[in-house]
Amino acid sequence: MKCPKCGSTELSVLDSRAIQKSNGIRRRRECLACGSRFTTYEYVSLGQVLVIKRDGNREEFNREKLIRSIQAPCVKRPVARKLIEETAESIEKQILGLGEAEVSSSAIGEMVMTQLLSMDKVAYIRYASIYREFKDVTEFRDEIDSLEEFHTTVSGITGKK
């Protein structure tokens, strides 16, 4: 661990707390060289789970990569960073719950899309356009139409608009 300000490795931990609803720890640290204070987050790694990519390659599961893939379609949308992190944690737990050593990237993509659908419809469409590789406007329109049909059906069942 290095100080983000000066690069020194001489650090002290001021405070450690378990992160609620998570398998992580939040630590408040201080650099002994420059006095700078910063916060770090530590999580149990799912490094033992391999993600099978579309091209057949395998790579270790990366929580930060998952967060970035959820965060990208949420740019300039009213979606809190905390909700994105909670969503990533939920997906991570689903992956662990599978009990498999390998999981396909398409399965993870579907998990992300399911979560985004309930979070923000625009973010969902943005993610779907890349994940499903939309080729033209017609594919966007079809996805939006199916979203509207879904919303109308759910509204009719629940009585909510």
C-alpha positions as a Markdown table, in Angstrom:
| # | Residue | x | y | z |
|---|---|---|---|---|
| 1 | Met | 0.0 | 0.0 | 0.0 |
| 2 | Lys | 1.3 | 3.4 | -1.0 |
| 3 | Cys | 0.2 | 6.9 | -0.1 |
| 4 | Pro | -1.7 | 8.3 | -3.2 |
| 5 | Lys | -0.1 | 11.7 | -2.5 |
| 6 | Cys | 3.6 | 11.1 | -2.0 |
| 7 | Gly | 4.0 | 7.3 | -2.7 |
| 8 | Ser | 5.4 | 6.5 | 0.8 |
| 9 | Thr | 4.7 | 3.1 | 2.2 |
| 10 | Glu | 4.9 | 4.3 | 5.8 |
| 11 | Leu | 1.2 | 4.3 | 6.7 |
| 12 | Ser | -0.8 | 3.9 | 9.8 |
| 13 | Val | -4.4 | 2.7 | 10.1 |
| 14 | Leu | -6.6 | 5.2 | 12.0 |
| 15 | Asp | -9.9 | 3.3 | 11.9 |
| 16 | Ser | -11.2 | 0.0 | 10.5 |
| 17 | Arg | -14.9 | -0.8 | 10.0 |
| 18 | Ala | -16.8 | -3.7 | 8.5 |
| 19 | Ile | -18.9 | -2.5 | 5.5 |
| 20 | Gln | -22.6 | -3.3 | 6.3 |
| 21 | Lys | -24.2 | -5.8 | 3.9 |
| 22 | Ser | -20.8 | -6.6 | 2.4 |
| 23 | Asn | -17.8 | -8.8 | 2.7 |
| 24 | Gly | -15.5 | -5.8 | 2.9 |
| 25 | Ile | -13.6 | -3.6 | 5.3 |
| 26 | Arg | -13.3 | 0.2 | 5.2 |
| 27 | Arg | -10.0 | 1.6 | 6.5 |
| 28 | Arg | -9.0 | 5.2 | 7.2 |
| 29 | Arg | -5.3 | 5.6 | 6.8 |
| 30 | Glu | -2.7 | 8.3 | 7.4 |
| 31 | Cys | 0.7 | 8.7 | 5.7 |
| 32 | Leu | 3.4 | 9.1 | 8.2 |
| 33 | Ala | 5.6 | 10.9 | 5.7 |
| 34 | Cys | 3.3 | 13.6 | 4.5 |
| 35 | Gly | 0.4 | 13.5 | 6.9 |
| 36 | Ser | -2.2 | 12.9 | 4.1 |
| 37 | Arg | -5.3 | 10.9 | 5.1 |
| 38 | Phe | -7.3 | 8.6 | 2.7 |
| 39 | Thr | -9.7 | 5.8 | 2.8 |
| 40 | Thr | -9.3 | 2.3 | 1.4 |
| 41 | Tyr | -11.8 | -0.5 | 0.9 |
| 42 | Glu | -10.8 | -4.1 | 1.0 |
| 43 | Tyr | -13.0 | -6.9 | -0.3 |
| 44 | Val | -12.8 | -10.7 | -0.5 |
| 45 | Ser | -11.7 | -11.5 | -4.0 |
| 46 | Leu | -13.5 | -13.8 | -6.4 |
| 47 | Gly | -10.2 | -14.3 | -8.1 |
| 48 | Gln | -10.8 | -18.1 | -8.2 |
| 49 | Val | -13.8 | -17.6 | -10.5 |
| 50 | Leu | -12.9 | -17.5 | -14.2 |
| 51 | Val | -15.0 | -15.5 | -16.6 |
| 52 | Ile | -15.4 | -17.1 | -20.1 |
| 53 | Lys | -15.3 | -14.4 | -22.7 |
| 54 | Arg | -17.2 | -14.5 | -26.0 |
| 55 | Asp | -14.1 | -15.4 | -27.9 |
| 56 | Gly | -13.4 | -18.3 | -25.5 |
| 57 | Asn | -10.6 | -16.7 | -23.5 |
| 58 | Arg | -10.8 | -16.9 | -19.8 |
| 59 | Glu | -9.8 | -14.3 | -17.2 |
| 60 | Glu | -10.2 | -13.9 | -13.5 |
| 61 | Phe | -13.4 | -12.2 | -12.2 |
| 62 | Asn | -12.6 | -8.6 | -11.5 |
| 63 | Arg | -15.0 | -6.6 | -9.2 |
| 64 | Glu | -13.7 | -3.2 | -10.4 |
| 65 | Lys | -14.3 | -4.2 | -14.0 |
| 66 | Leu | -17.9 | -5.1 | -13.1 |
| 67 | Ile | -18.4 | -1.8 | -11.3 |
| 68 | Arg | -17.0 | 0.1 | -14.4 |
| 69 | Ser | -19.4 | -1.8 | -16.7 |
| 70 | Ile | -22.4 | -0.9 | -14.6 |
| 71 | Gln | -21.2 | 2.7 | -14.1 |
| 72 | Ala | -20.5 | 3.4 | -17.8 |
| 73 | Pro | -24.2 | 3.4 | -18.9 |
| 74 | Cys | -25.2 | 5.4 | -15.8 |
| 75 | Val | -23.0 | 8.4 | -16.7 |
| 76 | Lys | -25.1 | 11.6 | -16.4 |
| 77 | Arg | -28.0 | 9.6 | -15.0 |
| 78 | Pro | -29.5 | 10.0 | -11.5 |
| 79 | Val | -27.9 | 6.7 | -10.2 |
| 80 | Ala | -25.9 | 7.0 | -7.0 |
| 81 | Arg | -22.4 | 5.4 | -6.9 |
| 82 | Lys | -23.5 | 3.5 | -3.8 |
| 83 | Leu | -26.3 | 1.9 | -5.8 |
| 84 | Ile | -23.8 | 0.9 | -8.5 |
| 85 | Glu | -21.6 | -0.7 | -5.8 |
| 86 | Glu | -24.5 | -2.5 | -4.2 |
| 87 | Thr | -25.6 | -3.8 | -7.6 |
| 88 | Ala | -22.0 | -5.1 | -8.3 |
| 89 | Glu | -22.0 | -6.8 | -4.9 |
| 90 | Ser | -25.4 | -8.4 | -5.6 |
| 91 | Ile | -24.1 | -9.7 | -8.9 |
| 92 | Glu | -20.9 | -10.9 | -7.2 |
| 93 | Lys | -23.0 | -12.9 | -4.7 |
| 94 | Gln | -25.1 | -14.4 | -7.5 |
| 95 | Ile | -21.9 | -15.6 | -9.2 |
| 96 | Leu | -20.7 | -17.1 | -5.9 |
| 97 | Gly | -24.1 | -18.7 | -5.4 |
| 98 | Leu | -23.7 | -20.5 | -8.7 |
| 99 | Gly | -20.9 | -22.5 | -7.0 |
| 100 | Glu | -19.1 | -22.8 | -10.3 |
| 101 | Ala | -15.4 | -22.2 | -11.0 |
| 102 | Glu | -16.2 | -20.6 | -14.4 |
| 103 | Val | -19.1 | -18.3 | -15.5 |
| 104 | Ser | -19.7 | -17.0 | -18.9 |
| 105 | Ser | -19.5 | -13.2 | -19.6 |
| 106 | Ser | -23.0 | -13.5 | -21.2 |
| 107 | Ala | -24.4 | -14.8 | -17.9 |
| 108 | Ile | -22.9 | -11.8 | -16.1 |
| 109 | Gly | -24.2 | -9.5 | -18.8 |
| 110 | Glu | -27.7 | -10.8 | -18.3 |
| 111 | Met | -27.4 | -10.2 | -14.5 |
| 112 | Val | -26.3 | -6.6 | -15.2 |
| 113 | Met | -29.1 | -6.0 | -17.6 |
| 114 | Thr | -31.7 | -7.4 | -15.1 |
| 115 | Gln | -30.3 | -5.1 | -12.4 |
| 116 | Leu | -30.2 | -2.0 | -14.7 |
| 117 | Leu | -33.7 | -2.6 | -15.8 |
| 118 | Ser | -34.9 | -1.9 | -12.3 |
| 119 | Met | -32.5 | 0.9 | -11.6 |
| 120 | Asp | -32.7 | 3.2 | -14.7 |
| 121 | Lys | -34.3 | 2.4 | -18.1 |
| 122 | Val | -32.0 | 4.7 | -20.0 |
| 123 | Ala | -28.9 | 3.1 | -18.5 |
| 124 | Tyr | -30.5 | -0.3 | -19.4 |
| 125 | Ile | -30.9 | 0.7 | -23.0 |
| 126 | Arg | -27.4 | 2.1 | -23.2 |
| 127 | Tyr | -26.0 | -1.2 | -21.8 |
| 128 | Ala | -28.2 | -3.4 | -24.0 |
| 129 | Ser | -27.1 | -1.5 | -27.1 |
| 130 | Ile | -23.5 | -2.5 | -26.4 |
| 131 | Tyr | -24.1 | -5.9 | -24.9 |
| 132 | Arg | -26.5 | -7.0 | -27.6 |
| 133 | Glu | -24.5 | -5.2 | -30.3 |
| 134 | Phe | -27.3 | -3.2 | -31.8 |
| 135 | Lys | -26.6 | -2.5 | -35.5 |
| 136 | Asp | -29.1 | 0.2 | -36.2 |
| 137 | Val | -31.8 | 2.4 | -34.9 |
| 138 | Thr | -34.4 | -0.2 | -35.5 |
| 139 | Glu | -32.9 | -2.5 | -32.9 |
| 140 | Phe | -33.0 | 0.4 | -30.4 |
| 141 | Arg | -36.6 | 1.0 | -31.2 |
| 142 | Asp | -37.5 | -2.6 | -30.8 |
| 143 | Glu | -35.8 | -2.8 | -27.4 |
| 144 | Ile | -37.6 | 0.4 | -26.3 |
| 145 | Asp | -40.9 | -0.9 | -27.5 |
| 146 | Ser | -40.4 | -4.1 | -25.6 |
| 147 | Leu | -39.6 | -2.1 | -22.5 |
| 148 | Glu | -42.8 | 0.0 | -22.9 |
| 149 | Glu | -44.8 | -3.2 | -23.4 |
| 150 | Phe | -43.3 | -4.7 | -20.3 |
| 151 | His | -44.0 | -1.5 | -18.3 |
| 152 | Thr | -47.6 | -1.4 | -19.6 |
| 153 | Thr | -48.1 | -5.1 | -18.6 |
| 154 | Val | -46.6 | -4.6 | -15.1 |
| 155 | Ser | -48.6 | -1.4 | -14.6 |
| 156 | Gly | -51.8 | -3.3 | -15.6 |
| 157 | Ile | -51.1 | -6.1 | -13.1 |
| 158 | Thr | -50.1 | -3.9 | -10.2 |
| 159 | Gly | -52.4 | -1.0 | -10.9 |
| 160 | Lys | -49.5 | 1.5 | -10.8 |
| 161 | Lys | -48.6 | 3.8 | -13.7 |
